Amino acid sequence: MAGKNAVSESGKVRRVAVVGGGLAGLMTVIKLCEAGVPVDLFSLVPVKRSHSVCAQGGINASVNTKGEGDSPRVHFEETVLGGDFLAQQPPCLGMAEAAPSIVYLLDRMGVPFNRTPEGLLDFRRFGGTLYHRTAFAGATTGQQLLYALDEQVRRFETKDVEDNKGVVVPGEKMVRKFEFWDFVQLILDDHQVVRGLVAQDLKSMEIRAFSADAVCLATGGPGIIFGRSTQSTICTGIANAIAYKQGAIYGNGEFIQIHPTAIPGADKLRLISESARGEGGRVWVPKDPMDKRNPVEIPEKDRRFFLEDKYPLYKNLVPRDVASREIFAICYRENAGIMKRNEVYLDLTHIPEPVLRKKLAGILEIYEKFVGTDPYHNPMKVFPAVHYSMGGMWVDFERDARGSLKMGSPRNHSTNITGLYNVGESDYQYHGGNRLGANSLLSTIYGGMVTGPAMATYVDNLDRSSHDLPSTLFEKAQEREQKRYDKLASADGDENPYGLHQELGELMLRDCTIERHNKVLDTVITKIGEFEERYTNIACVDKGKKANQAVPFMRHLEGMLILARVIAEGARNRDECRGAHYKPDFDDKMKDAPNPIGRDDKNWLRSTLAKWGGRTGAQSKVEFIKAFDYQLGGQTVHCNDEVDVSLMELRKRDYTKKKAAFAKDADPAKKPEATTPAATTEASK
């Protein structure tokens, strides 16, 4: 765009907006800037505090340095299989094929990945795979990646914008960063095309309208809907809830990943990364649940390694949904947790301490700090926790001739609202019914690499800039949101928003996570309706004019209630067991299941597409649809709920087998050479 449409007819610099400063948002910004598109970057917190910083274990890439026979094709197939065939296959193929180059790119950016004694990048195993595929920087990989991309974006904060003749525009930089700003609303014109956004400065509480020729939401997951989770307190899902209310379609909301190993806590559930099991950690309980001996004194013959016994090939590295259900069954169905409590042991004590300090110090320090027990010499006590959302905003893609993604297509990561894009955990695209560990960091960065060029193409083909529209469009949007804020700030009802959120979290965590039952879900949906009624009688507990945290939380709470209904009703409607969505009544492997159907023909290999249906009184309504059209580049694009399964044949997930069959090029006897690095972006120069 720098040499084509950098300046509008009115002489102003044309910009796009990216909301979210995590890995997905930062990579999107980098690719936009490389295409010459100036960006306004909004972040609820300082960019380096975005939730991506909390990722621990690593990033997947089939480099095959260990000569195991791994390949991008195998990575693709395990991603699709792990997602229980609900992930769109062309984006997954593109992601798996790009992964090695992405890891080498990050290495060149300065990410301090662990290395082998020979100096090669080291790789560990993660759940759902039989190969050492996960590159890692100790146990703080997310932090290292986030800091590396932040440095690249800072470079563009100092770079001048040039007009279409190559002349510098005074005072205009390629990136303008707005930290501590909360996304409030999209600005849509009369044709429902995105023309900007409204945001609020959380320090001064100023509400301001910003023009933007396109907007990308990269705002992470909605984990705080469940009260306590491994996600940060900023992960409320509010941006997606706002866009959903304005017409964006939400996909597969019911698929919420439960991580098998977290530290139980009253305030937050702190993650113990899958990397602990990837390095050899073992999950077990005493054969006698009431065994009072110190766990290090319990001999192996008196220990029950239930994952290893049931899954001899994958052992402790089955996919997360499988491991979580097994731990849940041990504790709830068999009442066989430690001292009959909801805890099992995650044991690393058989691994030499120097190895643990080199590879896992970051997460083990967390355990020692919050539990007060030395995990190097004592087994850790863990239990599953809400961790990730596979569902999110529906986004489109365009296939190329090979079946992968057509790079640069404006359809890639476009929502059904023209000019609105979505990427990262906040989209639904790459993980289907269950995300493989260490695919999250990969999908955020690959997604950003796809979304940036897509937005650049979209903007280049616009007939006019948002700057050339009447100023009243932005003034009215700003005035409307100011009135909404003032109304919340003066609310004097009887309901405490924090107490209402606590009740919502307890309800969703108890009744809509690992196991789901239709009768219980009916009660959950009814209770959400009651919460929405009570929300109308809410009270603002802070009347401050500056840095008021209460009013933005009230706004976020409304969004959490809306998405809670999408999640619960989606779960109620899907009568099958698929990925992280588990209904014992529809499990064909459960001998005691009262109605062992096993497959929901109504939803077989179909995405759940949820559309805002307005309100009946105070209660929100969800409309589930099968197909829809949207406008892009003057063309009508028709989409439906079918999953593209054209690249890999269907087969049932079975991790109990002693042999796994994947692509032919994964034959260990072939011993293919390691993938070579490839330059993929200007940012590596």
N, C-alpha and C positions, 0 to 999 in steps of 0.2 A: 504494500500500500504506500510505502514511502515515496515511490516514484510514480504513483498514480492518483491516489485520492487522499493524501495526507491532510489536506486543508479543505474545509467545507466552502460552499459558495459564499458564506458570510465571512470567510477569512479566518475562522477558528479551527484549531487543531481537532481533528476527529479522533475520538478515543473509544475504546471498549472498556468494560468494567469486569473485573474478576473478583468475586466475593469468596474469601477464604485463602489464608496464607500458608496452608499445609503443602505437602509435596505435590498434590494434583494441581493446586492453584499456582504454585511457583513455576512448575514446569510449563503450564499453559502460558503464563506470562513470558517465560523465556522464549517459547516458540513464536508467540505473537510479536515480540520485539525483534526477533530474527527476521520476521516477515515485514518489519517496518511499521507495525501497528502500535501506536502509543496506548498505554494501559493505565487505568486507575485501579489500584489494588486495595481492597477493603478487608480488614481483619478485625474480628471481635477482640482479639488479644494481640500482643506483640507477635509478629510473624514467627519468631523463634520459640514461641510458647504454644504454637498450634499443636493439635493433638497428635500429629505425625511424630512429634518428638518422643512420644511414649512407646513407639514400636521398638521391640527388643530383639527379636530373634534373627532377622535377616531378610534377604530378597532373593527370590528364585531366579535361576538362569541355568539352562542345560549346557554347561561348558564342558563337562565330562573330563575334567583333568585327572580323575582317578581311574579312567578307562573302564567304567562299569557298563558301557553300552547305552548310556543316557543320550537323549537327543531332544531338540525342540519338539519333534513330533510326539515323543513319549510324554514330554511335559504337557503338551496340549491335551493328549488323551487322558492323562491323570487329572488334569484340571476339569475336563468335561465329566469324567467319571465321578470325581469327588463332588462335583456340583449336581450329581444325580440327573444329568442330561437336561437341566433346566437353564443352562447358560447358553447364550447365543454363540454358536461355534465359530463363525468368521472372526469376530473380535478376539476370541480366545486363541485362535491360531495365530493371528497377527501379534498378539502379546507374547506368546511362547517363542515365536521366531525372532522377535526383536530383543528378547531378554538378554542374551549374551552381550550384544552390543551396548545395551543399557548399562550393564554392570561394568563393562570396560570404560564406558563414558564416565561413570561415577568415579571409577578408579583414577581416571585422568584429572577429574575435578579435585582430587585430593582426599576422597573418602578413605580413612585409614582401615581398610579391610584387613582382617587376619590373613596371614600367609603361611604356607607350608615351609618346612626347612629349606626347600629348593628355591623359595621366593615366589612361587605361584600363589594365586588367590586360593584360599582355603574354602572348602564347602562342607556344610554339615547336612545331616538328614533332617527332614521335617515330616509332619504327619501326612498320610495319604500317598506317600511315594516310597519307592524302594531304592532311591538313588541319593547320593550326596550332591544336592542341587542348590543349597542355600548359602549364598555368600553372606558374610557377617562381619561386623565391626564390634567384636566382643559381644556384649549384651545390650549395646546402646546404638544399634544400627539406625533406627529411625532418627535419632538425634544427629548422627553424623551426616546422614543424607540430607536432612532438613537444613543443616548449617551450610552444606556445600551448595545447595540450590539457592539459599538465601544470598550467598556471596555473589552468585551469578546475577541475581535480580538486582542487587545493590549496584552492580556495574552499570546496569541500564538506568538506574536512578540518576546517574551522573551524565548520561549520554543525551545530547541535544536532539530534539525533533527537527527534521528537515522537511521542507515543503517539496512539491512535486518537481521543482527545478534544482533541488539539492541545496537550497539556501536555508541556513539555520533560522528557526523561529525563536526569537528572543524570549527567554524565561520559560521555555517549554522543554521538559525532560521526557524521555521515553516512558518512564514509570513514575507515577505519583502514588505514594503509599499513605493510606489512611488507617492507622492502627487505633484500636479502641473505638471503632465505629461499628454499629449494629445495623445490619440490613433490615429495612422496615417494609419496603414495598417495591414491586416493579412498576415502572411507568409504561403504560400501554396506550397506543393511539386508538383511533376509532376502528381500525382494522385488526386490533389485537396483536399488533407488532410491537416488540420491545423497543422503547426509545430512551430508556434510562432507568434510574432507580432512585429511591429515597432512602437515606441512611441517617443514623443519629450518632452524634459524638457523645460517648459515654462519660466524658469528663465535664464538658460544658452543658450537655443535654440539648445542644443545637440540633434541629432537624433540617436537613438540606436535600434538595433535589439535584441530581447529577444527570446530565445528558450522557448517553452512551449508544453507540450504533449497534452494540450487542452486549449481552450480559452472560457471564458464566458463573454458575454456582458451584463452588468446590468446598462445601461447608461440613463435610463429614457425616457421621451417623447420628442416630437419635437415641443413644443408649440411656440417657438420663430419664427417658420415659419410664424406665424400669426402676427408677429410684437409685439403687446401688448397682454399679457396673464397673468394668475396668476402664470405661471411657472417662474423659475429663468432664468437668461440670459444665463446660461450654457446649457439649454435644447433645443439644436438645432437639435437633431436627427442625428448628424454627424456619430456616430459609426455604427448605422444601415444603413445609406446611404453608408458608405464605404463597409460594408459586402454585401449589396445589389448589389453594382457594381461588387463585386467579385463572385457573383453567389447565394447569399442567397435569399430566397423567402420572400417577404413582404406580410403580411396578413391583410385584412380589413382596409387598410389605410384610407378609407373615413370616418371611424367612429371616429369623434372628439367630445368629450364631452364639452358642454357649461355649465358652472356653473351658476345657476340662480342669485346668489347674489355676486357681487363684487363692489368695489369702482371704478367708472370711473376715469381715470387719463391719463395725456398726455404721461407719461413715461412708466407706468406699471399699470395693473389692479390688485388691491390688494384684495385678497379673504376675504369675510366674510363667515365663515364656515357654513355649513348646521347645525352644532350644535346649532346655534342661533335659527333656527326653531325647532330643536329637543327639545330645552328647552322651547318652547312655543311661539317663535317669530311669528308674523303675518304679512303677505304681503298685502298691500292695496294701493289704490289710492283714492283721493277725488272724489266723484261722479261728482263734477264740477271740471274739470281739471284746470280751472283758479282760483280756490279757493285760495285766497291770505292769508288766516289766518295761523297763526302758527299751524303746524300739531297737536300739543298737545291740541290745542283749538278746533279742528274740532271734533264734537261729533260723536259717532259711527253711528248714523243714516245717517250721511253725508259721511260715508266712504264706499268704495266698496271693500269687501274682496273677490276678484274674484276667488282665489283658493279654498277657503272654500265653496263658493257658488256652484262651478262646481264639486268639488270632496269632497263630504260630509264625506266619510270614511277616506281618507288619508289627506284631507285638505291641509295644507301648506307643507306636507311631501310626495307629489307625487314624482316620480323619477325625476331626474334633467332634463332630456330631455323634460318632460312634463311641468315642471315649467318654464323652459327657453322659450319654445314656447308660453306659455300663457302670460308671461311678454312681450315678443316680440310682440305678437298680440295686447296687450293693448296699447303699445307705438306706433307701426307702423301702424297696420291695423285700430285701432280705434282712434289713435291720442289722447289717454286719459291718457298719463303719466303726472307726476307732471308738471304743467304749460306747458303741451304739449311737454315736453322734454323727452328724453330717460332715465327716472328715475321712480322708484316706491319706496314706503316706506317699510322698514323692521323694524317692531316696537317691541321693548322689554320693553317699558316704563311701561307696566302693571305688570311686574315681579319685586319683591323687589330687591333693589340694592345689599344687602348683598348676595343674591342668585346669581345674575349676576357676582359679583366680585369673588365668589368662583368657578363658573363653566365656565365663559366666559371672564374673565379679559383679557386674551391674545389677543383675536381678537378685543375686544372693545377698547383696548389701541391703536391698529393699526388704527381704524377708527378715534379716537379722535386726534391722532398724524397727520394724513394726511388730514383730513377734517377740523379739528378745532372745531368740535361740540361734545358736551357731549352726547354719545349714551345711557347713563343710563337714561336720562330724555328727550331725543329728538329722534324721529324716524330717522333711518338711510336712506339715499338715495342710492339705489343700482341699478345695471343693469347687465344682463348676460355677461359672459366673457369666452373666450377659457380657458379650464382648464386641460384637460386630453385626452390622446389618447387611445382608446380601441384597435385600430389597432397597429400593430408592426411586428416584425420579426415572421414569421411562425415558430412554434415549435411543435414537435411531443409529443406523450405520448403513454404509453402501459397500457391497462386495466388489472385489475386483475379479478378474478372469480366473485367478487361482482359487478363489473362495475365501481369501483373506480380506482385509480392509482396503478400500480405494483411498489412499492417502490424499488429503486435500479436499475431499468431497465435503461440501457444507452440511451434508446429512449426518456426518459422523458426530455423535454426542449431542446432536440437536434434540431438544424436547419438542413437543407438539405445539408449543408457543413460538411463533416465528421470532427469531433473534435471541432466544434463550437457550443456553447450553448448560450442561451439567456434567461433572466429572469427579472421580474419586469415590469414596465410600458413599457419597450422596447419590450416585447413580446405581442402576440395577444390573449393569451389563455383563460383568465378567465372571460372576461366581455362582450363578444358578441357585441351587438349593443349599449349597454349603461351600464356604471358601476354604481352599487348601491353605495351610499355614505358609507364610512368607510370599503368598501371591498378592497380598494387600499392597505392600510397598511397590511391587512391580506394576500392579494395575493402576496405581495412582500416577506413576511416572509415565508409563506407556499411554495412559489415558490423556495426560497433559500433552504428550507429543502428538497425539491425534487431534485433540480439541483445538490447540493453537492454530494449526494450518486450516482446519475446518472453519473457524471463526474468521480468519483472514480472508478466505475465499468468499465467505458470506458477505463480509463488509465491502470487499472490492466490487461486488456485484449489486450493491444497493444503488438505487436511483438517486437518493439524496440522503444527506446526513441528518441526524437528529437535531443538530445545531440550526438547521434551516426550517425547522418546524416552529409554529407560534410559541412564544414563551409562556403563554397561558397554560399550555399542557403541563409544564413543569411547576408553575406557580400553584395551580389547582391541586396537583398531587402533593406538594409540600404543605399546603394549607390543610388539606384533608387529613394528613398524618399528624399534623400538629394538633388538630382538634381531637383526634383519637388519643394522643398522648395526654392531653390536658384532661380528658374524661377519665382516663385510668388514674392519673395523678390525684384526682379529687374524689376517687371512689371511697365511700365510707360505709360499706356493707359490713356483714358479720363474719365473712369467711376470710381466714388467713391464707394467702396464696401458698405459703410454704407448707402449711399443714395439709392443704388440699393436694399439693404435689406429693407429699409423703404418702398419703392414702392411695393416690394413683400408682405410685411406684410399688408399694407393697402388693396391691392387687395384681399388677402386670407381672411382677416377679414371681409371685406365688402361683398364678393360674394360667399364665400364657408364655411359658418358657420351655423347659425340657419335654414335659409331657402335656398334651392337650386333650381335653375331653369336651365333647360338644355341649353337654349339659352345663359344664363349668363355664365354657366360653359364652353361653347364653347369659349366664349371670354376670360375667365380666362386661359384656356389651350393655346390659341394663345398668350396671354400676357406672360405666363411663357416661351414660346419659344423665344419671343423677349428678355426677361431678360437673357436667356441663351446665346443668340447671343451677347448681350451687355457685358456679363461676360468675353468674350474673349478679350475685350478691357479694362480690369480692371487696376486700378492703385494701387500700394502699397503706402500707405500714411505714413508709418513709415519705415525708413531705418536703425533703430537701430539694433545692434548686440546682445543685451541682452534684455530679457523681452519684446520682440516685440509682441504686441498684434494684430497688423494689419494682419500679414501673417496667423496666425492660424484662424482669423476671415474670411479671404478670402477663406481658405480651408473649413471652416464650411458653408460659403455661398453657395459654389458649392453643398454641400450635401443638404442644405435646398431647393435649386432649384430642385434637383433631386426628393426629397420626396414630394415637392409641386405638381409636376406633377403626382406622384403616387396617392396622395390624390384627386386631381381634376379629373383625368381620372377615378379613381375608383368611385367617386361620379357621374360622367356623365354616367357611364355604368349601375349603379344600379337604375332602374326605379321603385322604391317602397319606401314606408315610413317604416323604420325599425330602432327602437332605436333613436339614435341621428341623423341619416340620414333622413332628412325630405324634401320631394318634394311635395309642395301643389298640383301640377298637377296630382299626383298619390295617393292622399289621398281620400280613399273611404268615409270619413266622411265629406269632404268639399263639400257642396252643390254647391258652385260656381266654383269648380274645372273644368277646361275645358276638362279634360280627366281623370275622376275618375276611374282609374283601381284598385288601392289599392294593387295589388300583381304583382310582376315581376317573371313570371314562369321561366325565364332564370336563375335567381339568387335565387330562392326560397330555403331557408335554405341551402345556399351555401356560403362559404367564398370566398372573393376576394383574389386571389393569383396572385401577381405581380412579374414578373421576369425582370431583367435588359435586355434590348434589344439593347444595344449599343447606338451609336449616328448616326444621319444623319446630317452631318455638325457639328454645335455646339449644336444642340438640342438632348436631351436624348429621348430614346424610351422606352415605357413600353410594355411588352408582358404579356397579361393575360392568364393564363393557368388553366386547369381543373384538371390535374393529373401530377404526376412526380414520379421518383424513386430516391432514394439516397442510399449510401453505409454506413453500420455500422457493425462493427465486422465481416467483411468478408461476410455479407449477404446483399441482395438487399431488401430494404423496399419500398413498393409501397404505395403512399398516393394520396388522391384526395381532392377536395374542399367541400365534403359533411360534414355537421355538425352532430356529434353524438347526436341524440335526443332520444336515446333508454331508458332513465331513467325517463323521465317525459312526460306525454301526452301533445300534443300541445293544446293551447287555446289562444284566442285573448286577448291581454292586454286591460283591461277596468277598469280604476280607478274611473269612475263615479258611479259605483255600490255602494250600501250601505252595501254589504256583500261580503266578500272575502272567497273563498274556497281553502284550501290548504290541505296538507297531513292529514290523519286521526289522526296521533299522535300529531296533533296540536290542537286538540279539547280542548278548554279552560276548559271544564267540568272535564277533566282528571286531571288537575293540577299536571303534573309530577314534580318530585323532580329536584332540580338543578343538572346540570352536575357536576360530581366530577373531581377534577384535576388529571392529569396524567403526569408522567415524560416522556418527549419525546427526550431529548437531554442531552449529557454530560455537555453542557455549564451551565446547571442549578445547577450542583453539587457544 
